[in-house]
Amino acid sequence: MNIFDEYLEKIKEILSDLSKNGNLILPDKLDGITAEIPPAKFNCDISTNVAMVLSKLNNKSPTDLANILSDALKKSDKLIEDISIVKPGFINIKFKPIFWTNFIKEIIINSKSYGINTKEKKNKYLIEFVSANPTGPLHVGHCRGAILGDVIANVLVFNQHKVTKEYYVNDYGNQIINFTKSVYFRIREILFDEPFPQNNEDLYPGEYIIDFAKNILKSNKDIDLKNFDKISELLTALSIDEALKLIKQNLKSLGITHDNFMSEKKLVINQEVEKVVDFLQKNKFVYKGKIKAPAGEDNEKWVEREQLLFKSTNFGDDKDRALQKSDGAWTYFASDVAYHKNKLDRKFDYLINILGADHAGYIKRISSSVEALSNSKGKLICKVSQLVKLIKDNKPFKMSKRKGDYITVDDLIKEVGKDATRFIMLNRSSDAELDFDFDNVIEKSKDNPLYYVQYSYARIASVFRHLNKDLKSDLKINKYDFKYSNDEINILKKISEWPKCIDTASNKLEPHRIPTYLYELASLFHSYWNLGKDNPEKRFINDQKKISDDKLVFLKVISNVIKSGMNIVGVSVPEKM
């Protein structure tokens, strides 16, 4: 039940009736008319802009038209208590208390589907996220993007879309050669006590490489280390396997699993790069040309060479992009184009890429390639996960870490736990930098949003536990004749916003809206709970150790929404704290 969508339809029906009677002129399409959550300063439940949208066409001022429409609304709906008009022409609707009784009855009956948009078209999504090089553990820089991708998937699934979560394994190129050599030298260090070449900047110095080397030796005791070239292919496969095991373990500790792991190397072996370039050539999207020095390069040292270029400027990019180097080797971009052609061939409605802040400049070129390949704009949606700054004692914080440049995901989880990591990483829009304050995360107060939301659920659970009732079970109420107070109605109004929150999070791919909403709901609930300290009528359990049905239903509805939201975020809801 989405009261905003329902009232928008009701408004449109009234407009249609007025038009049929010759009292109103309507455009061919009723675009731009909304039924929205009103600003807090207005004492109402729904606000609509309909008068402002139609005023010019009807040659009336927005306020005059609003008065006409208000009268029609009042006559059509007996549950409306009051309608006010606010300049420049907003119509603000306030319902009678009985509306909220009917509302809570309906969402209790339909508790399993509350919040789901059953009317919208259901799509098939592929979300690619994390996709860190398989050369070591995931670090904090990957953490926010991983959680963002996972929760976007969760909210889409909640809204009944089909979602495939994919990790693109960059197992081809120089970084893999250097990674394999690093493992090789660690193996020789273990077996022959040869010093690891620490001064070689191309190698990976982290001590986790030693673990990879030991694991490989355990299951490959007869490996011949005399000739690197002879064993390089085998050692590469073994090393990548070890790295992926660790990455999957890191992701699991965050509560994340992927459906697919797509290998770049397989794309190259299957000649998918050549195939996509042939496709682009047939469609005249490529040409031989020269490109100027990239930003930051020394123009004097830059040598312009003829290369195979993709006409990305035809699709909104600021310059054309190289697919092939002058020596004939494919660029990383060419592999990415082939990968996205592979995605498109799998017939997804939408492709979603979660990119780190350092890849924001990559969006235009990959979006242009997808448009060229699909002949469709908007097929690819890119979301950027901005940087995370760790703070402790009001200053940048570096946790203890093994040798190397990593502050790992596991380090973070050991420090604060999975729940805090997921909730706080998601607590701000992904396109803004995030301060992860350790002091707030462990604090048991309103300043810790995770604790505040979890505590609201635990408080509700304590009431049910006291009454020997199971919070997880469905409620069976024979008669809904409740009368809710203004304080309770304010909370029910927030509950009514849940479907709208889900819609926005799903359609705009903005999952941070969910923890924000949950915190606001928890704040309202705690404020109401605290009223019971001084006012016995506000207490959920009376002196006879009983609870009225209206309050039982009220608590159940709040707990359902909190649990639903926390499930989407991937965070637990403990019944005791």
Order of alpha helices (4+ residues) and beta strands (2+ residues): alpha-beta-beta-alpha-alpha-beta-beta-alpha-beta-alpha-beta-alpha-alpha-alpha-beta-alpha-alpha-beta-beta-beta-alpha-beta-alpha-beta-beta-beta-alpha-alpha-beta-alpha-alpha-alpha-alpha-alpha-alpha
